[in-house]
Amino acid sequence: MRLLFTSAPGVGHAYPLVSSAWAARAAGHEVTFAVYGITDQLAAAGLPVLDSAPGVPPYQQFHSFFERYPELRAPMERNTGEAPGKLFGHVSEPAVERTVAFAKHWRPDVVVHETAEGAGPLAAACLGVPSVVHAISADSTGRAYPRAVAEALAERYAEYGAQVREPAACIDLMPPRLLADPDPGWQFRYLPYNGGAVLPEWLEEDPGRPRILVTLGSVVPSVSGVSGLGQVVRAAHEVDAEFVFALGDADLGELGPLPDNVRQVPWVPLSRVLDSCSLAIHHGGAGTTCTTLAAGVPQLVLPHGMDHHVNANLVTRAGSGAVLEQDQLGQITGQRVRELLGDESLRGAARDFAKELAGLRPLGELPALLETL
């Protein structure tokens, strides 16, 4: 069986699909990933990748959308109304032509797409093959979000003489009690993929004190910078802990001098760093949130917009952490961080939720379900 996986151009959108793609490959199926802007990252995961929009910078699509629809910036930050569907329809637009052309040539049997990607479902409609929605968080389940993206691509559907269709199935990665959609699909365990790396020596050493992961994911530093972590830096001066700032190649100059207990690191697999952490402080991206939930580590979420608030709500409903909005960052004090580190009930709830998550059906059983389509 041939499976075409498609994703919006961001590692937070694509990485949750990698484990599923490898489950299919391990079962003997052919897999190709179609995406633009992050082709090297997907190729590094050992997957064949089609560049669906060569030379198109992903962030150019985001910026051009808000230049065209400035009135949708605030609704998009709240992840409400028609804004998300219109935005990701716009982001999917450059990928349509090559994704459809490749699909007509390669003839996949099933198209698996994450919820914010629109070129894959269009290609499936053109070929008359099933499409499957793949969740990346609790907010990204079901059919409403993909339908909104498809509606934003109505002109392209008409151009290809295709009709918007309901997905044949939905893949969910969270326990049913936390899903945003009342009609859950196939339930599977969230299996983190955060990229590969040669593990640094410090990661295998006992720091002799609590270790705290601090990250803003792959998008926020590029779009908004890292100034929002200024209060975290000030708190670090007051806490006897090692703060691991996993911010890639972001320029931290705007944060001023960093205290000695802050370790700045390049890209590292979050799942391995979290193995030795007592707390995670982050922006609320889907990949970071779900990876931390799976690790059973308490978290402090500082949502910036988009789906961050929904993911933050997932954390509080799971009992695994706390949330501070951007206008509440002054509450990140040394005392507050010490309270989170010493909260045994929070730690226990985080461990319990990780066990619940681990009890869901393993992804190794996904290929057999895809074959039924």
ZAMARGU-4260 file (C-alpha; in steps of 0.2 Angstrom, whole numbers, plus 5000, padded with zeros to 4 digits):
<rodrens>
0) 5000/5000/5000 | 5006/5018/4996 | 5003/5031/5009 | 5006/5050/5006 | 5008/5060/5022
5) 5006/5079/5021 | 5008/5093/5033 | 5008/5112/5035 | 5026/5119/5034 | 5031/5118/5052
10) 5040/5105/5063 | 5026/5106/5076 | 5014/5101/5062 | 5025/5088/5054 | 5034/5079/5068
15) 5018/5071/5076 | 5016/5062/5060 | 5033/5055/5059 | 5030/5040/5071 | 5015/5035/5061
20) 5024/5036/5045 | 5037/5025/5052 | 5024/5013/5059 | 5018/5011/5041 | 5035/5008/5034
25) 5039/4995/5047 | 5023/4986/5042 | 5030/4986/5024 | 5021/5000/5016 | 5028/5013/5005
30) 5028/5031/5012 | 5031/5048/5005 | 5030/5065/5014 | 5024/5080/5005 | 5029/5097/5013
35) 5038/5113/5010 | 5050/5124/5020 | 5055/5109/5032 | 5060/5096/5019 | 5078/5094/5027
40) 5071/5090/5044 | 5059/5077/5037 | 5073/5069/5026 | 5083/5068/5042 | 5069/5057/5049
45) 5073/5044/5036 | 5058/5048/5025 | 5057/5051/5006 | 5051/5069/5005 | 5043/5079/4991
50) 5046/5098/4991 | 5028/5104/4988 | 5033/5122/4985 | 5051/5124/4981 | 5058/5141/4986
55) 5043/5147/4996 | 5048/5152/5014 | 5034/5147/5026 | 5034/5163/5036 | 5031/5173/5020
60) 5014/5165/5019 | 5010/5169/5036 | 5016/5187/5034 | 5007/5190/5017 | 4991/5183/5025
65) 4990/5196/5039 | 4995/5209/5027 | 4979/5205/5017 | 4968/5202/5032 | 4975/5212/5046
70) 4958/5211/5055 | 4960/5192/5057 | 4976/5194/5067 | 4968/5195/5084 | 4955/5181/5081
75) 4970/5170/5075 | 4979/5174/5091 | 4964/5167/5100 | 4962/5153/5088 | 4943/5158/5085
80) 4931/5160/5071 | 4936/5158/5053 | 4953/5164/5055 | 4963/5148/5057 | 4954/5140/5042
85) 4958/5154/5031 | 4976/5156/5037 | 4980/5138/5034 | 4971/5138/5017 | 4982/5152/5012
90) 4998/5143/5019 | 4992/5127/5009 | 4990/5136/4993 | 5008/5135/4987 | 5008/5116/4990
95) 4993/5112/4979 | 5000/5111/4962 | 5015/5100/4966 | 5006/5089/4978 | 4991/5085/4966
100) 5003/5082/4952 | 5014/5070/4962 | 4999/5061/4969 | 4992/5058/4951 | 5009/5051/4946
105) 5013/5041/4962 | 4995/5035/4965 | 4994/5033/4984 | 4981/5022/4991 | 4978/5033/5006
110) 4982/5052/5010 | 4986/5055/5028 | 4986/5074/5032 | 4987/5084/5048 | 4973/5095/5052
115) 4979/5111/5046 | 4985/5105/5029 | 4974/5107/5014 | 4984/5101/4998 | 4983/5083/5004
120) 4964/5081/5005 | 4963/5090/4988 | 4974/5078/4981 | 4964/5063/4988 | 4948/5071/4981
125) 4956/5072/4964 | 4961/5054/4964 | 4945/5047/4973 | 4956/5039/4987 | 4952/5040/5006
130) 4960/5054/5016 | 4964/5052/5035 | 4965/5067/5047 | 4980/5065/5059 | 4979/5075/5075
135) 4994/5084/5082 | 4985/5089/5099 | 4968/5088/5107 | 4962/5103/5097 | 4967/5096/5081
140) 4955/5081/5080 | 4939/5078/5070 | 4932/5086/5054 | 4928/5104/5058 | 4946/5111/5056
145) 4950/5102/5040 | 4933/5107/5032 | 4937/5125/5036 | 4954/5124/5027 | 4946/5115/5012
150) 4933/5129/5011 | 4947/5142/5010 | 4953/5132/4995 | 4936/5132/4986 | 4943/5140/4971
155) 4957/5126/4969 | 4944/5112/4971 | 4934/5120/4957 | 4949/5122/4946 | 4953/5103/4948
160) 4934/5098/4947 | 4935/5090/4964 | 4922/5090/4978 | 4926/5093/4996 | 4924/5077/5005
165) 4924/5071/5023 | 4939/5061/5029 | 4937/5042/5030 | 4945/5042/5047 | 4953/5053/5061
170) 4968/5048/5071 | 4968/5055/5089 | 4983/5055/5100 | 4975/5059/5117 | 4964/5050/5130
175) 4945/5052/5124 | 4941/5062/5140 | 4952/5077/5134 | 4948/5077/5116 | 4940/5093/5110
180) 4929/5084/5097 | 4914/5074/5104 | 4916/5061/5090 | 4933/5054/5093 | 4942/5044/5079
185) 4955/5030/5081 | 4963/5031/5097 | 4982/5029/5098 | 4996/5033/5110 | 5006/5049/5107
190) 5024/5044/5102 | 5035/5059/5102 | 5047/5062/5088 | 5058/5077/5091 | 5072/5075/5078
195) 5088/5066/5080 | 5104/5072/5088 | 5121/5066/5095 | 5117/5067/5114 | 5128/5079/5123
200) 5138/5073/5138 | 5130/5085/5150 | 5113/5077/5147 | 5119/5060/5154 | 5127/5069/5170
205) 5117/5072/5186 | 5116/5091/5188 | 5115/5088/5207 | 5100/5100/5207 | 5083/5101/5198
210) 5084/5103/5179 | 5071/5114/5171 | 5068/5114/5152 | 5064/5131/5144 | 5059/5132/5126
215) 5048/5142/5114 | 5047/5129/5100 | 5053/5132/5082 | 5041/5146/5077 | 5039/5159/5091
220) 5058/5164/5092 | 5058/5167/5073 | 5041/5177/5073 | 5041/5185/5090 | 5059/5184/5097
225) 5063/5178/5115 | 5060/5194/5125 | 5045/5185/5133 | 5058/5174/5143 | 5065/5190/5152
230) 5056/5186/5168 | 5061/5168/5167 | 5079/5174/5167 | 5076/5185/5182 | 5068/5170/5191
235) 5083/5159/5187 | 5094/5171/5197 | 5084/5166/5213 | 5082/5147/5210 | 5095/5133/5214
240) 5091/5124/5198 | 5099/5121/5181 | 5089/5130/5167 | 5091/5122/5150 | 5087/5135/5137
245) 5083/5125/5121 | 5080/5139/5109 | 5090/5133/5094 | 5100/5146/5086 | 5089/5161/5092
250) 5099/5176/5097 | 5097/5178/5116 | 5106/5195/5117 | 5089/5204/5121 | 5088/5194/5137
255) 5104/5202/5144 | 5118/5193/5154 | 5112/5175/5158 | 5116/5168/5175 | 5128/5154/5177
260) 5114/5141/5180 | 5107/5144/5163 | 5113/5132/5149 | 5110/5138/5132 | 5109/5123/5120
265) 5105/5121/5101 | 5092/5109/5094 | 5090/5094/5106 | 5077/5080/5106 | 5065/5086/5119
270) 5059/5069/5124 | 5077/5065/5130 | 5080/5081/5139 | 5064/5079/5148 | 5070/5062/5155
275) 5080/5072/5167 | 5069/5087/5170 | 5058/5092/5185 | 5049/5105/5176 | 5046/5112/5159
280) 5042/5131/5155 | 5036/5133/5137 | 5025/5142/5124 | 5011/5129/5123 | 5015/5122/5105
285) 5007/5106/5102 | 5023/5096/5100 | 5031/5103/5116 | 5015/5101/5126 | 5011/5083/5121
290) 5029/5078/5123 | 5030/5085/5140 | 5013/5076/5144 | 5020/5060/5138 | 5036/5062/5149
295) 5026/5065/5165 | 5034/5081/5169 | 5025/5096/5176 | 5024/5111/5165 | 5021/5130/5166
300) 5013/5136/5150 | 5015/5153/5143 | 5004/5153/5128 | 5007/5166/5114 | 4992/5163/5103
305) 4986/5151/5089 | 4982/5134/5097 | 4993/5138/5112 | 4978/5142/5123 | 4970/5126/5118
310) 4985/5116/5122 | 4987/5125/5139 | 4969/5120/5143 | 4974/5102/5139 | 4988/5104/5152
315) 4976/5110/5166 | 4963/5098/5162 | 4976/5084/5163 | 4981/5091/5180 | 4999/5092/5174
320) 5003/5110/5176 | 4999/5129/5177 | 4996/5142/5164 | 5001/5161/5164 | 4995/5173/5150
325) 5007/5185/5142 | 5000/5199/5154 | 5004/5188/5169 | 5022/5185/5166 | 5027/5196/5180
330) 5021/5181/5191 | 5036/5171/5186 | 5046/5173/5201 | 5059/5163/5210 | 5046/5159/5223
335) 5034/5153/5210 | 5046/5142/5202 | 5051/5134/5218 | 5033/5131/5222 | 5031/5122/5206
340) 5046/5111/5209 | 5041/5106/5226 | 5022/5103/5222 | 5021/5084/5224 | 5003/5083/5220
345) 5007/5091/5203 | 5021/5079/5200 | 5010/5064/5204 | 4996/5070/5192 | 5009/5072/5178
350) 5015/5055/5181 | 4998/5048/5182 | 4993/5056/5165 | 5008/5050/5157 | 5004/5032/5162
355) 4986/5035/5155 | 4993/5041/5139 | 5005/5026/5138 | 4990/5014/5140 | 4982/5019/5123
360) 4984/5008/5108 | 5002/5008/5101 | 5005/5015/5084 | 5011/4998/5078 | 4992/4994/5075
365) 4989/5009/5064 | 4994/5001/5047 | 4981/4987/5049 | 4967/5000/5051 | 4974/5010/5036
370) 4973/4994/5026 | 4954/4993/5029 | 4952/5009/5019
</rodrens>
